[in-house]
Each structure stands twice: as structure tokens, then as C-alpha cells.
Amino acid sequence: MSQIVSFPVEGMSCASCAARLEKVLNRQPGVQASVNFATERAQVTVQNVAEQLPGVLDTVRQAGFTPQSTSVDLALTGLTCASCVNRVEKVLNALPSVQASVNLATERAHVCFVPGVVDAPSLIASVEKAGFGASLYTPQDPDEQNRQNQAEWRSEWWNFLLSALVSLPFLAQMLGMMVGVHTFMLPWWGQLGLAALVQFWCGRALYGGAIHALRAGAANMDVLVVMGTGIAFAFSAVVAAMGLDQPVYFETSALVITLVLLGRLLEARAKARARAGMQSLMHLQPRTAHVEQNGQWVDLPVEQIAPGAVFMVRPGESVAVDGTVLEGRSDLNESMLTGESLPVAKTTGEPVFAGTLNQTGVLRVQATNVGARTVLAGIVRMVEQAQGSKASVQRLADRVAAVFVPAVLGLAGLTFGVGWAYSGNLGVSLVNAISVLVIACPCSLGLATPTAIMVGTGLGAQAGILFRNADALEQARKMDILVTDKTGTLTMGRPGVIQADFPPTVDQKSVLGLAYALEQSSEHPLARAVVAYARVQGAEPAAITAFKAIPGWGVQARMGGDDVFMGSLAFMQQIGCQIDRTLTDGWQARGQTIVALARAGAVVAYFGLADQVRPEAQLAMRALQSEGVRVVMLSGDNERAAQAVARQVGIDEVIAGVLPDGKATQIARLRGQHEHCVGMVGDGINDAPALALADVSFAIGAGADIALETADVVLVRSQLTALVDALSLSRATVAKIRQNLFFAFIYNILGLPLAAFGLLDPVLAGAAMAMSSVSVVSNSLLLNRWKPRKVWS
């Protein structure tokens, strides 16, 4: 039976594009296609969607167009180990056009798909058919989420406590037998009753997970635990009921389940601590704001604030949404945004950001970005995306996890069969097989990477370093060549007065006041730099008359009967002033732009202006070079200006006069040299082609100008030293991932043979299994000891 599928297509610029695509699609066997340029959609009729549609989508791409994709996040339930993760990923990725990644630590799936081919309900239905729960993920209120988590944790705690109390007689019995005391031996019916309570009531969640997995034709850790403890319980029940001459293993059944419940309880608590960095970000935005309505101040929920609304921020309160200061002066703590603890002065016309803390004065602010458009919301979104992604180092663990449970089941069967045939002892062979089932732990494999990623990205966000995904966090440590832009990256991106020179016969303060007066009405960047310099020097604007701007040259006015002029050296020459060429040539050789001030036909001041180098740039470049990173400056500026900045920051290799497209070419050239890992740091906008081509890219920028959609890593606090911190955090996180994977693999590699050869009691195997996941998560939490460098020298 034919099936019709309609999906959006990007890249069609005219009707002939649509006609060409339609022609190409209709050449495919069994495909009838119609492409509509107006709606930018393709409609295809195929016999089998699952088999034919992937080929249709590939044909669209080969024709030079792109099937438009979208993405959703699914909240999952029922995941217990890495095998569950692989099962859900396999089911989702089997759907046409779907690319899914499942994270065990966050219990979420990030799914990309082509709308019209697949939709969210079909994704959820596929997950549920596989035996797991799924729903569209919606961010919850942090406090409400904490309440739910606490309620679930308390329920699990009481369940564990009941299991532990019921299992105490078994523990006393075991300890007594170890020292030759049989006083604590329970009658068989007592052991049966207590073990049944633990097995079928306290362990009911394990049975539920195992049943769901088996119905879906898969196996997970629940299946291993239930099989091991279930066999021990069933065997013991038959022996006790029939009075056979065999030992019973009720204590194995009860104590193993108790230890598994304890392990999950500790694991849940450790995972909650790993999510703490993310939750601290979500708590920064206040719930309400003091909003001005009809001349009165009212408290409104943050969700009801619209762009353009005016709100008040009092001392000790957090800013509700992004905005611009209309009135007031205060100091704000922006450490949540930049990682920098020093307060930032804010006054009229300056931006403020949601979640930052007002420390001193009262501010009257007009809202600019609200809801999901605030900088804080963008940071939370980026951190969530990073925490939900997978690092490439996880792929080995995923491949092992895909066959782990079936392999363990086979090993357990082999242990039982070979052991019984060799020893003739049914009970011992059964115990060894149970040990194999119980000690196997795919959970630790599944948690090794995502828990470290969660902690690492959370720490980065707190330090003003935003990683887009796990691959960016992993890749940064490999960087051995860093290509850096000049303007806005190594420099502040705005000119400033580097030096000034005055004849000895003039009063500097009065000359600066004259310069202040002449330039204060201009919006030119050089004029603003001169005004800022005059202010810093304590000058006040002089009284002038007959002000006139001369486009392309400068400005002129009158003061005290004298004509005054300010502008370029060419302007000074035009009005007949003599220039001190010794001074000006030296300044220009250092890449400075010169503005001169003349009064009564004579120059009374020279101002040398240049784009100011970031104060920390030299320290950052030195730190990178000391770690073996080759630094290359790539600039569109002229050679002289580029070399001047390079000398100041300590960069030896400079490529100047390069246009944006040429920057991408240079990145490609460097990547081709002995397979280097090339990083690029820029402003995230003008350098977009080069940033996109680099192995790992860094955007430097703060506030509303954060290039969240451009680079792999965003350095929020606009300091190049944060780049060095990003490399340090990348190395620390990947080291933790490797340690976790080592622990997970070595645990299973050593534990399974010991269990198979009868060297490990099932109860000890259960305890080891329960602690393996906890140890991996706890090791990830040790990453919290990482701190950004506070002192640079």
C-alpha cells in the first residue's frame, strides 16, 4: 500500500530548483514526487517508508538541498543502565530521518528529525513500545523539581529501610555461621516469608523494569538482578518445601536486593549533586519583579513582564529580565554571567542582565529581552544541551554495553553448566551462576561519561565558560594551534587614547577641557575616546561657540576670540599648522592614529589613539605557549597595525590583510599540516566562516552580544584568560571520564571471572555491583575541586 510523506526542504531559490529536485526524485525506483516552491515542501509517495525514505532524503541532499530538520527533547523513565540507553537509541534511530542521543545521567533523549516524516507522538510511541516511558521534556520550576525529587528519594529510602530491616535476620544468621554459631538460624518458613517480602515487594521496581525490558525483546541490569535473586529464591523455596538435602539461599535473595536498592539510593543522591551546578543557574532568576503600571509599582511574576516594561531593582535583589538602565546608579555582581566576582558599576543607558545581583543603589530599568531570550536563559539552554550530549570517548562504552547483558547471560549459563558437569554439585554451580548475574554492572559504563560531562559543563558555566556540547569539552584539550583574531579579541575592539603630548607652554587641563568641548557632540569612535580620556584626567568641557563639524576632517569652533580646530594631521596641514613629524612618525610606526588640537594657528596637543590591547592578553598568550600551543594571529588589518599588537601580546606568527573568507582558507591550511587540532578564537560574528571550520572554536563576548549560536565554546567574561581555563577544565573533565571508564571496565573484567570461578559470594557480588555505579558518580563529583585560575603572573 502506498504511503504519502510531505517534508520541508531548504535551499530552493527559484521555481527551477523545485523542478530540478522533483525530476531527480522521480528518477528513484518506486518514488512519485511533487515539489512545491511556494511552500518549500516535497511530497513523495512510496511503497515502504522505512526502506525507501532514507534514500529519498539522501537524494535531496545529493541534489544540493537540505531536508529541514527540527529537534525535541524527551524525558524518559525506566532507564536503569547503559543497555537501556542503547535500546532506546536503537529504537529511535531506526525511524526514518531520526538521529537520537540518550543520556542516562539526565534521563533524557535529544532527537533530531525531519518534520512530516516523523513527529513527536511517533517518537514517544516507539520508546513506549520498547518498554520505557517517554514524554516531551519541559523545563520545570527548580523548586518544584526539587520537591518531586525529594519525594521520590524519600519513597525509595523507606523502601530500602524496610528491605534492610527485613534482611537483618539473614545478616545475623550469615555472620553467626561464619564464626560457627547457629543460634540465629531461622526456620525455613520464616526465611521464606521474609525473603518473599524483600523479593516481591521491596524489589517490585526491579521486576517491573525487567518485565518491560523482556516484553520489548531486550535485557538490562534489572533482568540480571531479578534472574540471579529469583533463581536463588525459587531454588531455596523448592528445597525447603520438599525437604531436599540441599542448602537454601534465601539470604542471597534478600541481601542482594537490599544492596542493589542501597546502591540506587546512593547513586540517585550522587546524580542529584552532579546536577547541582545546573540547578544553581536556574535559581538565579527571581520569581517576581516590581513593575511600573499606571504610575504605581506592582509585583508581577517574571513570566508576565513584556519587552518595554519598566521595573525597579532594589539593593539586594536580582535583576528579573535583561534591560537597560533608565535611572539610577549601582554596582551589580555579574559573577553568574562572567565568573568574575568584582562588582560592575551600572548607570543610565547601560545594560543589565537577568539573574545578576544588585548590591547598592536603586535602578529603574526598561526590559529588553524576556523569557527565553534573556542571556541567563541562553546560558541555561546551552548548558542543558551540553549535558545532554555525548562525548566521542563514550562510543567504546556504548559498543560494549550493546552486547553486555546477553554476554553476561551466556557466561552465567556457561558457568552453571560447566560447573555442574565438572563438580557434580548443583548448589555450588547455581551460586556461582548467580554471582555472575549479580556482579555484572552495565550501569557504571553508562554513567562514566555523562556524570563527568554534567559536572564539567556546570563548573564551566559558573566560571563563565559555556561549552556547546560534550565533543567541544573533549576536543578543547587536544588543541595545539590557536588562531586568534585581532580586533575585539586581542584588543578591546574600540579605540582609546594611548598617549598625549602637549607643548610645555600650555596648561594641559585647559587644553583637555577644550578637546572635551569640541568632541563631546560627536559620535565618532575617535571622538568618544578623546572625551573618555579627558574625563579620566579630570577635565571639564570649556565654553565654545560657533561649533561646526567638517566631515572627513574634524571640527572647528571659537573660544575667547581664537579659532580652534581638532582633527587629522591632514586637517592641521590644510589650515596651515606646522606638524612635529619626529613625534607623529614614531607614533604612526607603532600603529597609532593621531588627532591634533590647534588654537590660534598652532598645535597645542597631539593624541595618539589605537585599539587598546586587552590587559590580560599577554598573560593568556604566554600561558598558552607555555603549554605547547602554537599561537597565530589572523587579522584583516594592515601588516603594521597587526604587528604592533602582536609585539605587545607576544605573538610571533602574524597573517595580516586577510578577509573573512580568507581566514577560513588559512584555518583549512593549518588543519592540513600534520593533522593538527586547530582552535579559533574570535568575536563569533565577523569570524563565523573560520570559527565554523576550526576543530574547536571560541567566541569571546559578554552580555547581550554573546555569540551563543556561533562557537563551540563561549567565553562569557570577555577575558582571554578564560580560554586557558577552558583548556584546563577540558583536560580535567576528560581525565575524569577516562578514570571512570577504567573503573567501569576493570570492575567487570575482574569481577566476572572471579564470580564464574566461585571466588565471589553472591552477597559480596551484589555489594560490589551496588558500589560500582556509586564509585563512578562519586569520582565525577571530585571534579568539583577544579577551580579557574585566580592569580595570573
N, C-alpha and C positions, 0 to 999 in steps of 0.2 A: 504494500500500500504506500502511495506517495505521501511525502511529508513536505510541508512548506515552511521555510525558515526565512525570516527577514532580519537583517542586522545592519547597523550603521557603518559607513565607510568614510575614512578621512583621506584627503589628498586630491580629490577631484576638483579641478579648477574651471572646467567648462563642460559643455554637453558632449564634446568629442571624447573626453576622458571617460564619461559614463558609457558611451557607445563602445569604446575600446575594451573596457572592463567586461561589459556584457558579452562581447564577442569572444573574449578569452575564456570566460566561464562556460559559455555554451559549447566550447570545444571539449569540455570534460565529459567522459562517458557517463551517461545516466543523469546528467545535470541539465535542468532548464532554468535559465536565469533572466532576471529583468532588473536593470539598474536605473534608479530614478535620481537624476542630478539635483532636482529641486529639493527633495527630501534627504539627499545624500544617504540613501539606503539601497541595499541589494537584496532582492528576494529570489531565493533559489528553491527549486523543487527537486528533491532527491528521494531515492527509494529507502535508504537506510542512513539516518542522521549520524549515528555513532561511527559508521565506517566511512561515509563519504564526506562529511562536513570538514574534518581536519584537512583533507586535500583541497576542498574549496577555499578554505581560509589561506592555505599556503599559496594557492593560485592568485588570490587577491594580492598577497604580499609580493609575489614574484612579478606581478604586473606594475608594481611601483606604488601601490596604495596600501592603506592600513585599516584592517577591521578595528573599529573603535572599541576599546575595552573600558570596563569600569571595575571597581573593586568593592568588596564588602568585608567586614569582619564578623565572624560568627563566634558567639560564646558557646563553648562546648561543655558537656557534662559526661561523666563516666570514664574519663581518661585516667588510667592508673599507671601506665608505663610506656616505654618507648614503642612497644609493639602496638599499643592502641594508636599512638601518633602515626605510625606507618600505615596502619589500617585505614584511618580516616583520610590521610593524604592520598593513598592509593584509590580509594573510592571517589574522592573529589576529582583527582587528576584524570580519572577515566572518562569524565564527562567532556563533551566537545568544547574546545576553546578554553578550558579551565586550567589555571595554574594556581595551586594551593600550597600553603606552607602552614603547618600546625606546630604550635608551641606548647609543650607540656607544662612549663612553669606558669605561663599566663592562662592556660586552658582556653586558647583562642586560635582560630584559623583565619589567616588572611588569604582571601580568594580573589583572583583576577579572572574576568570572563568577558565574553562578548555579549552584550545585551541583545535579546532576541533569539540567541542560540540557547542560552541558559538563563535562568532567573533565580532570585534568592529562594523562593519556595522549593524549587527543584534541588538546590544545593542542600537545604535543610532536610528534605525528604531522603536524599541519598545518605546523609550522615545518620539519620534515624534508622534507615534500613540496615545500616552496618552495625546497629546496636548501641548507638550513642545518642545523647541528647544534643540538640542544636537550636539556637535562636539568633536573631540578628543582635549583634553587640551594640548596646547603647551605653555611653558613659553614665555612671550613676553618681549621685551625690556622695562625696567621700565619707561623710559621717554615716549615711545610710548603709553604704557598702561595708563600713567597719562594723556596724551593728549586726548586719547579716552574717559577716564572717565570724564575729564573736559568738553569735547564737549557734552557728554550725559547729564551731570549735567546742563550745560547752556541751552540745549534744554528743559529739564524738568523745569528749572527756568522760562524761558519765557512762557511756557505753564501754569505754576502756576500763573505767574503775570497776564496773560490775564484773567484767571479764577477769580482771586481776583478782578481785575478792573471791570469785568462784574458783579461780585457779590456785589460790594459796594452799588448799589441802594437798593438791598434786605436787606443789613445790616442796612442801614439808615432807611428803612421802618420798620424793626423789632424794632429798638431802639425807633423810634417815637411812634409806637403802645404801647410800654412798658410804656411810660410816658404820653399816651393819646393824642399824636399829630399825626394827619393823613395827614399832609401837604405833606409828601413824598410818598404817595400812588401812585404806577404806575398803568396805565390802564392794563386790563388783557392781551391785545395783546402785550404790552411791556414786561410784566412779562414772557409771553410765549416765546417770541423771545430771551430774554436774558438767560432764563433758558435752552432753547434748545441749545444755543451756548455752555454753560458750560457742559450740559449733554452729547451732542453727539460729540462735537469737543474736548473740553478740557479733557473730560473723556473718549476719544476713546480708550486709552490703557486699561482702566478698562473693557470696553466692549469686547475688543479683548481677554483679559485674561479669562473673564467669558465664552465667546463663545468656546474657546479652551477647557476649563475645562468641559463644558457641553457636547461637542462633544465626549469627552473621557469618558463620563458617571460618572464624578466626580463633586465636587463642592469645591470652595475655597473662599477666602475672597473677591475676585473680584465679585463672584456671589452674596455674601451677600450685598455688596455696591450697585451693579447695580440693584439688586432686590428692595432694600429699596428706592433708589433715583428714580429708574424707575417707581415704583408704585406711589410715590408721584407726579412725573411729569405727568404720564398718568392720574391719578385721577383728578389732577388740570386742565389739558387740557380739559378733558371731561366736568367738572363742568363749566369752563369758556365758552367753545364753546356752550353748551346747555343752559347756563343761569340758572343752578340749584341753589337752595338755600342751598349751602354748601360752607364752606371756601376752599380756594385754598392753596396749599403748594409748590408753585414754589420756595420760599426762602429756604425751606428744601432741595429740589433737588439741587439747585445751591451751597448753603453754605456747605452742607455735602461733595460734591465732591471737593470743594475748600480746605476744611480742610484735606481731605484724601490726596490730592496732596501735601499739605504743609507737612503733616506727612511723606510722602515718600521722599520728598526732604530732610528733616532734617535727616531722617533715613539713606539715602544714604550718606550724609556727615559724619554722625557719624560712619557708617560702614567703610568708607574710612579712618577715623582716627584710627579705630581699626586695619586696615591693615598696618598702618604706620611702625610698627616695622619690618614687613616682607619686605617692600619696602626699608627701610634703609639698610637692609642686601644686597639686590640686587644691590644697588647703589655703594657698596664698591669697586667692581672690576672696574678698568679703562677700557676705550674703546680701547685704543691703547697702544703700548709698543715700546720702542726704541730697535730694534733688530739688531744684527750684521750680515751683509750679505756681503760676499766677501771683508772683511776688512773695510766696511763702515757701518755707523749707519743709519737705515731707520725706519720710523714709520709704523708699521703694525697693523691691527686690531687684538685684542686678539684672535679671533677665528682662525687666521692663524698661531699662534705660535705652533710649534711641539715640542715634548719631545726632549731634547738635544740642542735646540736652545739657543743662548746666548743673553741676553738682559741687558740693563742698567736701573738702578733705581736711579734717581737724588733726591736731597733733596726736600721734599715737595710733592713727587709723591707717588702713591700707587703701590705696587708690582702687576704685571699683572697676573702671574700664580705662582704656587708653584715651588720652585727651591732651588739650593744650591749655596752659595756664592763662586765665583771663585776668586774674587779680591775685596779689599776694606774693610772698617770698618765703621760702622754706628750704630745709635740707631734707633730701629723701635718701633712704637706704635702698639702693638698687642691686644689692648683692644677689637677690633671687634671679636677676636678669643677667648680670655680668660676672658674678662671683667675686666682685670687688667690694670689700667691706666699708671703704671710706664713703661718707655721705656725699651726695651730689647736690649742689645749690641749684634751685629752680626759681625762676621769676617769670614775669609776664612774657608770653609768647613762646615759652619753652615747652617741649613735650614731656608728658608723664605717662607711666605705663602701669597697667593693671597689676596688682599684687605688690607693688613697691610700697615701702613703709614711710609715711610722713613723720618726721621727727620733731620739728619745731613749730613753724608758723601755720597759719590757716591759708589754704589755697582755694580759689574759686576756679573751677575747671570746666571747659566745654568738651563733651565727649566726641571723639573722632572715630575710633574703632570699638565695636562692642561685640559681645558674644564670641563666636568662633573666629572673629577677625582680629582679636587682640593679640599682642605679642605673646602674652602668657599662654593663651590657647594654642598658638602656633608651636610654642615650645613643648607643651604637654602632648600635642598631636605628634610631633616629631619624635619625642621620647617613646611614646606608645608604639609608634611604627618601628623604631629601632628594637624595642624589647620584644616585639612580636616576630622579628625576622630571624633568619638562621645564618650562622657563620658557615663558611665552606668547610671549616675543620670538623663540623658536626656530621659531614656526609659519611665518613667511615663508620661512626657510631650508628647512623641510620641504616647503613647496609647490613651491619651485624644484627641490629635489632629486628630487621625484617625476617631473619631466619632463626632468631634466638630461641623463641619459645618452642617451635617444632623440634629444633635440635635438642633442647633440654628434655622434651617428652621422649624423644628417641633414646637419649642417653639413660633416662630413668628406666625405660623398658629394657634396655640392654643390661643395665646394672642388675635389675631384678632377675632376668632370665639367666645371665651368665653366673651370677652369684648363687642362685638356687641349684643350677646344674653342677656347679663346682663344689659347693659346700653341703648341699642337701638340706640346708636349714632354711625353711620357708620364712620364719620370723625375721632372722637377721637380714636376709635378702630384701625383704619388704622394707625394713627400717632403712637400709642403705638407699633404696629407690626413693623413699620418702625424703631422705636428706637431700638427694639430688634435686627433687622438685622444689623443696623449700628454700634451699640456699640460693638458687638462681635468682638474679635480680636485674631485670631489664630496666627498672626504674632509674637506677644510678646512671645508666647510659643515656637515658632520655633527659635527665636533669643536669648532666655535666656541663653542657654549653649554655642553655638558656638562663640558668640561675646566675652564672657569671656575667652574661650579657646584661641581665636586668640590673645587677649591682653596678656594673661598669658604666652603663648609659645613665643611670641615676646619679652617680657621682659626677659624671661629665656635665650633666645639666646643672647640678649645684655649683659647679666651678665655671659655668658659662661656656661650656664646650658641648655642642649638640651634634651627635652622630646620627646620620640619617638611617643607617641600618647596621646590622651586625657585620656585614662584609667591610664596611668603612672602618669600623672599630678594629677589625682584624688586620686590614690592609695597611693602616697607617704606620704600624711598627716596621713594615718592610721598606719604607721609603728611603732611598739612598740618593735621590736627586730631588731638590726642591727648586722649582721655578717660581720666582716671585715677581709680581707686578710692581711698578714703582709708585705711581700716583694713587694715593688713597690706601696703599698697603704699607710700603716702607715709609711713606710720608703721610702727613695728616690729610692731604687732599685739598688743602686751602693754603693760600699764601700768607706769609707773616713777615714782619719786619725783622730781618736777621741782624742788621746793624744800621746805624745812622751816623752822619758826620756833619758837624757844624763849624763854621769859622770861629776862631777864638774871640772875635769882636762882638758876637751876638749873644743874646740871652736865650739859652736853649728852651726854657719853659715858655717864653713868649712865642718863640718860633713854632714850638709844638702846638700851642694854642691856635696859631694861625693855620697850621696844617689841619688841625682838628676842624676848624670852622669851614675851611674850603672843601673838605672831603666828606663831611657828615651827611650831606644831602645826596651823595652818590651811592648807587647800589653796586658799583663795580667792585669785584673781589679785592683789587689792589687798594681801592679807597677804604674799604672796610678794614683792611689790615692796618693801614696808617692810623685810622681812628682808634682801633683797638690798642695800638702801640702808645698813642698819645694818652689814652685813658690810664693805661698801666703806669705811665710816667707821672701821673697826677696832674696833667694839663687840663685847663678849662677852655672851651671854644671862645675865640676872640670875636669882637664885633666887626663885621664886614658889611660892605654894601655893594650894590651893582654886580651881584654874582651872576656868572654866565658860564655855561658848560660849552666846551668846544669839542664836538665828537671826534674821536680818534686821536686827540692831542692831550687834553686836560681841562683845567678850569681856570677862570680868572675872576678877580674882584678888586675892590678898592678898600684900603684900610689907612686911615689917618692921612689921606691925601696922596698915598702911594698906590701904584698899580702892583698887584700881587698875582703871581701865576704859579700853577702847580701842574706837573705833567711829566711827559717823557723827556729824555735828553734831546730828542729831535725838536720838541716843542721849545725847549730852552734855547737851542741854537737859532730857531726861527725868530724868536723875539730879541735876539742879539746878545744873549748871555754867554759868558766865557765858561767852558767846562773844564774841570780838573781831570784831564784824561788819565793821569797816572792812577788816580783813585778809582775812577769808573772802569777803566780797562781791567784792573785787578779784580774788582767785584764781578764784572761780567764773566771773567775767566773762571770764576767759581760757580757760574750758573745762576747768578742773581739778576733780577730785573730791577732797574734803577728808576726811581721817581725823584724829581728835584723840585725844590720850592725857591722861587725868586721873588725879591722885593726891590723895587726901585732899580731894576735893571741888573741886579747882582744875585747870584745863587747864594741862599742863606742856609740851605740844608740839602743833604743827599740822603735818601732812604734806600737801602738795599733789601729787596724782597725776594723771597723764594718759598717754595713749598716746604714747609718745615718737616724735618725728619722726625718720625716718632721717637720719643725719648728712650723707649726700650728696644728699638730696632737693632742697635749694635749688640746689645746683650743677647738678644734672641739669636741673631746670626752666628755669634760666637759659640753659643751653646749648641746649635745645630751642627756646626762644623766640628766641634769637639767630639760629637757623637758619630762622625764619619759621613755626614750628609753633605753632598756637594750642592752649593747654592748658586743659582744662576739668575741674574736679573734680566727680565724681558720687558722692554718698555717701548712705547710708541713715541716717546720724546726723543729729542736730538741727542747725539752722542755726548756732547759736552755736558748737558744737564744730567744725563743718566750717569756719566762717570763721576760727576760731583757728588751725587747721592751715594753711589756705590762706595766711594772712598770713605764717606762718613760712617757707613754701617759695616764696612769691612768685607765687601763682596769683590772678588777679583774678576769674575766672569760676567761680562755685560753684553747683551744683544739689544741694540737700540734701533729706533726708527722702524718698528715692526707694527703693522696694522693688526686688528683683531684676528682676521683670517690667517695672517702670517704667524701669529702666536700659536695657533693650533698646529700649523706645519712644524714649528720648532719643537713643540711637545712631541709630535709623532717622530721627529728625527731623534730626539733624546731617548724615547722609549725603544727605538730600534738599536740603540748602542748596547750590545751585550745584555739585552733583556733587563734593563734597569727598571726599578719601580719608581716612577716619576710622579711627584706631587706638584700641585699648582696652588698657589695662594693668590687670591685677587679679590676684587670688590664684589664678585658674583653677578655682575651685570655686563659691563663692557668686556669682561674677560670670559664670557659664557662659553664661546667655542673651545677655548683652551681648557677651561675647567671641566667641560664635558668629556674631553679626550684624555685627560690625565688619569692615571691609575687611582689616585686618591686626590680629591680637590678640597680646598679650604676656602671658605668665604669669610672675609673679615668685615664686620659691621655690627652696629648695635641699634637698639630701638626699633622704630618702625621700618627702618631700611634693611633689616635682616634678610639676607638672601636665602630664605628657607627652601626655595624651590630650585636653587642653582647647584649648590655644592654638596659633597658627601659629608663635610664637617663644617659647622658654622661656629666661628669664634666670636661669641656674643659680646665680649667685653672690649673688642676692638684693640686688643694688645697682642703683639706677635709672640710674646712670651707664652700666651695660651697655646700656641702651636706646639711649643716644646712640651707643655703639659699634656697636650693631646697625644703626642707620641709616647710619653711616659705612661699614660693611662692605657693606651693600646697595648703596650708591652706587658703591663701588669695584668690586664684582663686576659690576654691570650695565654700568659703563663698559668693563670688560674684554670683556664679551660683545659690546658694540657695536663695539669696536675689532676683535675677531676676525671678526665678520660683515662689517665693512667690508673687511678684508684679503681675506677669502674671496671676496666678490663682486667687488671691484675687480681681484683677480688674474685671475679668469676673464673678466671683462668686457674687460680689456685684452689678456690673453694669447690668447684665442681669435681675435679679429680679426687680431692680428699673425701668428699661425700660418697663418690662412687666406690672407693676402696674401703668404705666402712670406717674411716678415721674421724668422722664427724657425727656426733649425735644429732638427731633431728631438732631437738630443742636449741642446741648451740647453733645449728644451721639457721634456724628461724631468727635467733637473736642477731646473728651476723648479717642476715638478709635485711632485717629491720634497720640496723645501724648503717648499712652501706649507703642508702639514699641520704640519710641524715648527715653522714660524714661529708658527702659530696656538696650538699647545700651549705653546710657549716663552713666548709673550706672556701666556698664562694663568698660567704659573708666576711671572711678575713680580708677580702679586697677593700673593705671599708677603711682599712688602715692607710690606704693610699691618700695622699694629700697633694694638692698643687704646690709648686714651689712658692714660698713666701718671700725669700730673700734672693735677689739676683746680684751677682757681682762678677 
